[in-house]
Amino acid sequence: MSHVDSLVEQLRDLAGMLEDERPDWQQRQLMRRALDLVASALSLLDRELEELRATGGGADAQA
């Protein structure tokens, strides 16, 4: 499983937790964690995109 797949799985788990009835402070904690995971996923994807560009890979190289 890739790092991105792992982050997506964690986000799905958090989404399920957010659907449960929880006190407001727990909801805020879960939302903060979800946003941290989204930021991590975007950062990871950005690095992978930069690596592809640096090596000439991806759709740009095929065009």
Secondary structure, DSSP 8 states (H G I E B T S, - for coil): --HHHHHHHHHHHHHHHHHS---HHHHHHHHHHHHHHHHHHHHHHHHHHHHHHHHT-SHHHH-
